[in-house]
Each structure stands twice: as C-alpha cells, then as structure tokens.
C-alpha cells in the first residue's frame, strides 16, 4: 500500500544519520519487529533497553511510510470526545485512555532527552474550537465532562479567541499538548537502537509468516528467513494486510506546509488548534515559522484517486485556514496526501489477535498514532510475557 504521496516536509528537512542494508541471509533472533516508522522505533527502543536481541525490517526505506507524512500533533485528546467515549467504553476505560495520552507526551519528552534527539519538540496548549454556534452545547458538554474527571481545561469565549487572533465562537483550552518532527525522532531512535545492538534491514518485504515448533519464521520476497521467538507488527495501516479481523476503516487525509512567515500569530506559537467539524481541520506552527494545515479526510479508495484530489484539497485547506485567520496571507510550500484509519471507538489495538501465536500488534490508529504508540511501548513486555495488563485488555482484539 502506498501510504503517502507528493513531497512531505520532514524527509526534505532531514538527512538520515545512516543508511541500512536489505537482508541477504537467513537470521535467528529473539524478536522481529516489522515496520521501521515511529511505532517500530519506539518499540525497538523499549526492547533494546530490556536487553532483547532484535531484528527490525521495513519493506521500504525506514521512516518512509506514514511517519514521513505525519503532522505530529501530540495531544491527550482522542478523536472521540471524552463524553462520547464514556458511552462507548465506560468511564474507567475512557478516562484512563485520556490520562494515558497525557502521560505519553511526557514519556516521549523523556525519551527524546535520553537519546539527545533534536527533533524540535515543544510543549503547547491545545485549543479545540468551533466556528458554529450550533456546536457550543456539544463543547460545553465536553468541558463539563473533562472538568468532572479532573482534567485541567479552560473555556474560551468568542471575545477571548478573537483577541488571540482566532475567528471562532468558543473553545476548550487544554494545558498539555506538544509538537515535534516525527521523522527526526524515528530515525534517531533507530540509529540509537542499531548502535546498541539491533540489526536493521530496509527494503526487505516479509512475504509470509510460518509457525514451526513454537517459532515464528518470516520469509522475505527473496526467500531469506528470519526465525524469531516473537514477531511484533508495527506496520500501521498496512496491518490490515495481515489481520483477519476488520479493526479499522481506512481514510485519505491531506496536509499543507506553508512557506515560512515573518511572524506567526501568538495563538499558533502557543497552541495546536483543531475544530469540531467532521472531519476536523487542524493547524500548527513549526519552529521555522511554517504553518501546517491538515484535514479534508475522505474514505480511502486507492492511492491514485486519493492523490488526484491534492489540488482540490489544497484550496479547501487554505479556505478553512483563512476563515479562522482572515488577516494572514500564507503560501503553500509542500502539500501531500496520506492514509490513516479510524477505529469504532477511536482507540488503538495492542496485543495478540491469536493467543496461540507469538505475533503481537501495536496499532495506534487515528489522530493519536504517536501517543498511542508510546502507550503500546509501555505494554509490549507484558504482551510478550503473557502477563495481565490493563491496556492490553482495553485495546484488545475482538473487543
């Protein structure tokens, strides 16, 4: 599956610290990670620090799939609002999921500091706004629910938003969010893990997986084998190719990175913005004063149809932004399309679909893919060791 198209900002902005070979021999390892994006890199980081012997493979260049197209808004808010998630999954699961998302942002910062990664990580506020009067009761319901469950959140009215430079009716302001360069973090994590003993092979596609005498045997297109005690699938939306259970609806999404501005509005310096539209639109600034605009989601059909819509979506996204910031003139520098997915409850899937096979999945679907991957990183050892874990229960297959 082609996960993204056109030039995205991150690979151009960065140069890989190292290049990796393709597999050209049979290997044995304790753990095979399939997928060399941000999820695979985070799982590898956890396991290498646990002293595990790891091989990681990717069918394309590492970091070349969804990670290269991510807009990297790090929020504890899930695509499904808390008051709706409580109805879907119950109070404990919903509130725990929101709290875990908040913790994941701080965990991610700690990892960045530990490996010394300069990935432009910045803490921000999160402003969830509406441009429509009809959505104000919906926002008030969400505000009351989050307040009730102890989240640090403020109500902003139209006057306060206009004073910030945002043309909107009302908003919730959360105190915990962040932005970063996801490509830089993923590539630095992989380099760190390689330097600490992990073998990395890109342009190595796993064509099939066999199970023999308690072992997992992955066979590549070139008929080389990797024999492992456990396999961890970190292939994001491409996991739909290897799962029998339907867990996600695939969507096409679109993004723009503008030219650098001389001055970014204060609200965009301090916060990431997203709205109550369905599908929602979102805006964030970068450290070099670009604005990233995203949204315009549609049901995914195929990459060619998705990519043909890019010029139309450029116009749409610019209009959405100009409605909120009518005084700001921006020009497109990069635009791209990508594929992402929505689950029935907005939550990820972790663990083993088949308890009898040592194949594990970490799938952080939706707008919280990176923070979900951090949560998955913190439960992967219990999945490997068949230990009970609350997150593995919340986000299990067959739920």
C-alpha positions in Angstrom: 0.0 0.0 0.0 1.3 3.5 -0.9 0.7 5.4 2.4 1.6 8.9 1.3 2.3 11.0 -1.8 4.0 14.2 -3.0 6.8 15.8 -1.1 6.3 15.9 2.6 8.2 18.4 4.8 10.1 16.1 7.1 12.3 13.9 4.8 13.4 17.0 2.9 14.2 18.9 6.1 16.2 16.0 7.5 19.0 13.8 6.2 19.2 10.2 7.5 22.0 9.7 10.0 22.8 6.3 8.5 21.6 4.0 5.7 20.6 0.4 6.2 21.1 -2.7 4.0 18.5 -5.1 2.7 18.5 -8.6 4.1 20.7 -11.1 2.2 21.0 -14.1 4.5 18.9 -16.2 7.0 18.8 -14.9 10.6 17.8 -16.0 14.0 16.7 -13.6 16.7 14.6 -13.3 19.8 12.3 -10.6 18.4 11.5 -9.5 14.9 9.9 -6.1 14.5 8.2 -5.5 11.2 7.9 -1.7 10.4 10.5 0.9 10.7 8.4 4.0 11.4 7.9 5.8 14.7 6.0 2.9 16.2 8.6 0.3 15.3 11.3 2.7 16.5 9.6 3.2 19.9 9.0 -0.5 20.4 12.6 -1.2 19.5 13.8 1.4 22.0 11.8 -0.2 24.8 13.1 -3.7 23.9 16.7 -2.8 23.4 16.7 -1.2 26.8 15.3 -4.5 28.1 18.4 -6.3 26.7 16.5 -8.1 24.0 18.0 -9.4 20.7 16.1 -7.6 17.9 16.0 -7.5 14.2 13.9 -4.8 12.5 12.8 -4.8 8.9 10.8 -2.4 6.7 9.5 -3.0 3.2 10.6 0.5 2.1 13.2 2.9 3.4 12.8 3.2 7.2 10.6 6.1 8.3 9.3 6.3 4.7 5.7 5.4 5.3 3.1 7.2 7.5 5.9 8.7 9.7 7.1 10.8 6.8 3.6 12.2 6.3 2.6 12.7 10.0 1.8 16.2 11.1 2.8 15.2 14.7 0.2 16.9 16.8 0.7 15.3 20.2 -2.5 15.5 22.2 -4.1 13.5 25.0 -7.5 14.2 23.5 -8.7 11.3 21.4 -10.6 11.7 18.1 -13.7 10.6 20.1 -14.6 13.2 22.7 -14.5 12.0 26.3 -18.2 12.3 26.9 -18.9 10.1 23.9 -16.1 7.7 24.7 -17.6 7.1 28.1 -20.8 6.0 26.5 -18.9 3.7 24.1 -16.4 2.1 26.5 -17.4 3.0 30.1 -16.0 5.7 32.4 -12.8 3.9 33.5 -11.5 2.9 30.1 -12.4 6.4 28.6 -10.8 8.4 31.5 -7.8 6.1 31.7 -7.2 6.4 27.9 -7.2 10.2 28.1 -4.9 10.2 31.1 -2.6 7.7 29.4 -2.4 10.0 26.4 -1.3 12.9 28.7 1.4 10.7 30.3 2.6 9.6 26.9 3.5 13.1 25.9 5.8 13.4 29.0 7.2 9.9 28.4 8.0 10.9 24.9 9.8 14.0 26.1 11.9 11.9 28.5 12.9 9.5 25.6 13.9 12.5 23.5 16.1 13.8 26.3 17.6 10.4 27.0 18.8 9.9 23.4 19.7 13.6 22.9 17.4 14.0 19.9 17.0 17.5 18.4 13.5 16.9 16.9 12.0 20.3 17.6 9.8 19.0 20.4 7.8 21.8 22.1 5.1 21.7 24.7 1.9 23.5 23.6 -1.6 24.1 24.7 -4.4 22.5 22.7 -7.4 24.6 21.6 -10.5 22.6 20.5 -12.7 25.2 18.9 -16.0 25.6 17.0 -16.9 28.1 14.3 -20.6 27.2 14.6 -23.0 28.4 17.2 -24.8 25.0 17.0 -21.7 23.2 18.3 -21.4 25.3 21.5 -23.7 22.9 23.6 -21.5 20.0 22.4 -18.3 21.7 23.5 -19.9 22.7 26.9 -20.8 19.0 27.4 -17.2 18.0 26.8 -16.0 20.8 29.0 -18.1 19.7 31.9 -17.1 16.0 31.4 -13.4 16.7 31.4 -13.7 19.0 34.4 -15.6 16.4 36.3 -12.8 13.9 35.7 -10.0 16.2 36.8 -8.6 17.5 33.5 -7.0 20.9 33.6 -9.1 22.7 31.0 -10.4 26.2 30.4 -13.4 27.7 28.5 -12.6 30.4 25.9 -15.4 32.6 24.6 -15.6 34.4 21.2 -14.1 37.6 22.6 -11.1 35.8 24.1 -10.5 33.9 20.9 -10.7 36.9 18.7 -8.3 38.7 20.9 -5.9 35.8 20.3 -6.3 36.3 16.6 -8.6 33.2 16.0 -12.0 33.8 14.4 -14.2 31.2 16.3 -17.2 31.1 18.5 -15.9 29.1 21.5 -13.2 26.7 22.5 -11.7 24.4 25.1 -8.1 25.0 26.0 -6.1 22.1 27.4 -2.8 22.7 29.1 -1.0 19.6 27.7 -0.1 19.1 24.1 3.1 19.2 22.0 4.6 19.2 18.5 7.7 17.7 17.1 9.5 16.4 13.9 8.4 12.7 13.8 10.8 11.7 11.1 13.8 13.0 13.0 12.8 11.2 16.2 12.1 7.9 14.4 15.4 8.0 12.5 17.4 8.9 15.7 15.7 6.2 17.7 16.6 3.6 15.1 20.1 4.8 15.0 20.3 4.6 18.8 18.9 1.0 18.7 21.3 0.0 16.0 24.3 1.4 18.0 23.1 -0.7 20.9 22.9 -4.0 19.0 19.7 -4.1 16.9 20.0 -5.2 13.3 18.1 -3.0 10.8 17.2 -4.0 7.2 15.1 -1.8 5.0 13.7 -2.6 1.5 13.1 -6.0 2.9 9.5 -7.2 2.5 8.1 -10.0 4.6 6.0 -12.1 2.1 4.8 -14.7 4.6 5.0 -15.9 8.2 5.0 -19.6 9.2 4.8 -21.1 12.7 7.1 -24.1 13.3 7.7 -25.7 16.7 6.8 -22.6 18.7 8.9 -20.4 16.5 7.8 -17.7 14.0 9.5 -17.9 10.6 9.3 -14.8 8.5 10.0 -15.3 4.8 11.1 -12.4 2.6 10.4 -11.8 -1.1 13.9 -13.1 -1.8 13.2 -16.3 0.2 15.5 -15.4 3.1 14.1 -16.4 6.5 14.1 -14.7 9.9 13.4 -17.1 12.7 12.2 -15.4 15.9 10.5 -16.3 19.2 8.2 -13.3 18.8 7.1 -11.0 15.9 5.8 -7.5 16.6 3.9 -5.9 13.8 4.3 -2.1 13.7 3.1 -1.6 10.2 0.2 0.8 10.9 -2.5 0.8 8.3 -0.7 -1.9 6.3 -1.5 -4.2 9.2 -4.9 -4.7 7.5 -3.0 -6.9 5.0 -2.1 -9.5 7.7 -5.2 -9.3 10.0 -8.3 -11.4 9.6 -10.3 -9.2 11.9 -11.5 -5.9 10.5 -10.5 -3.3 13.0 -10.2 -0.1 11.1 -11.8 2.0 8.3 -9.2 3.5 6.1 -9.3 7.2 5.3 -7.5 9.5 3.0 -6.1 12.7 4.6 -4.4 15.8 3.3 -1.9 18.3 4.6 -0.1 21.5 3.6 3.1 23.1 4.9 3.2 26.8 4.1 6.2 29.0 3.3 7.9 30.4 6.4 6.2 33.5 7.8 8.0 36.6 9.2 5.7 36.4 12.2 3.3 33.6 13.4 0.2 34.6 15.3 0.6 34.2 19.0 -2.1 31.6 19.3 -0.3 29.4 16.9 3.0 29.9 18.7 1.4 28.7 21.9 -1.1 26.1 20.9 -2.2 23.5 18.4 -5.7 24.1 17.0 -8.4 21.7 15.9 -12.1 22.2 15.3 -15.4 20.4 15.8 -16.1 19.9 12.1 -16.5 16.3 10.9 -13.9 15.5 9.6 -12.0 18.0 11.7 -9.4 20.5 10.5 -6.2 21.3 12.4 -3.4 23.8 12.4 0.0 24.0 14.0 3.2 26.0 13.6 6.7 24.7 13.1 10.0 26.0 14.6 10.8 27.7 11.3 7.5 29.6 11.2 5.6 27.5 8.8 2.0 26.6 9.4 0.9 23.0 8.8 -2.8 22.7 7.9 -4.5 19.3 7.8 -7.9 17.7 7.2 -10.2 17.2 4.3 -10.5 13.4 5.1 -12.4 11.1 2.9 -13.0 7.4 2.7 -9.9 5.7 1.2 -10.4 4.1 -2.2 -7.0 3.8 -3.8 -3.8 5.9 -3.8 -4.3 7.2 -7.3 -7.8 8.6 -6.6 -6.5 10.0 -3.3 -3.6 11.8 -4.9 -5.7 13.3 -7.7 -7.6 15.2 -5.0 -4.5 17.0 -3.7 -5.0 20.3 -5.8 -8.7 20.4 -4.7 -7.8 19.8 -1.1 -5.1 22.5 -1.1 -7.8 25.0 -1.9 -10.1 23.6 0.7 -7.5 23.6 3.5 -6.4 27.2 2.6 -10.0 28.3 2.8 -10.5 26.7 6.2 -7.4 28.4 7.5 -8.3 31.8 6.0 -11.7 31.7 7.6 -10.0 31.4 11.0 -7.2 33.8 10.3 -8.6 36.3 7.7 -5.7 38.7 8.1 -3.0 36.2 7.5 -1.7 35.6 3.9 0.0 32.2 3.5 1.5 30.4 0.5 1.9 26.7 0.0 5.4 25.2 0.0 4.5 21.5 0.4 1.4 19.5 0.1 0.7 15.8 0.5 -1.8 13.1 1.0 -1.7 10.1 3.3 -3.7 7.2 4.5 -4.9 6.8 8.1 -7.6 4.9 9.8 -10.5 5.2 12.3 -11.5 2.5 14.8 -15.0 2.2 16.1 -14.1 3.8 19.4 -11.1 5.9 18.4 -8.8 3.7 20.4 -5.8 1.6 19.3 -5.3 -2.1 19.1 -2.5 -3.9 21.1 -1.5 -7.4 21.7 -2.0 -10.8 20.1 -5.0 -11.4 17.8 -4.4 -15.1 18.1 -3.4 -16.2 21.7 -1.8 -19.3 20.3 0.7 -17.4 18.1 3.5 -15.2 19.2 2.6 -12.4 16.8 1.9 -9.1 18.5 0.5 -5.9 17.1 0.9 -2.3 18.1 -1.5 -0.3 16.0 -2.1 3.4 17.0 -4.8 4.3 14.6 -6.4 7.7 14.4 -5.1 11.2 15.1 -3.2 10.0 18.2 -0.9 7.5 16.5 2.3 8.6 18.2 1.0 8.9 21.7 -0.8 5.6 21.2 2.5 4.0 20.2 4.1 5.3 23.4 1.3 3.6 25.4 1.8 0.4 23.4 5.6 0.6 24.1 4.8 0.6 27.8 2.7 -2.6 27.5 4.7 -4.7 24.9 6.8 -6.6 27.5 3.6 -7.9 29.2 2.3 -9.0 25.8 5.5 -10.9 25.2 5.5 -12.4 28.7 1.7 -13.2 28.6 1.1 -11.1 31.7 -2.1 -9.3 32.5 -2.1 -5.6 31.6 -4.9 -3.1 31.7 -4.0 -1.5 28.4 -3.8 -4.9 26.7 -7.4 -5.5 28.0 -8.7 -2.1 27.0 -7.2 -2.2 23.5 -7.5 -6.0 22.8 -8.6 -7.6 19.5 -12.2 -8.9 19.4 -13.5 -6.2 21.7 
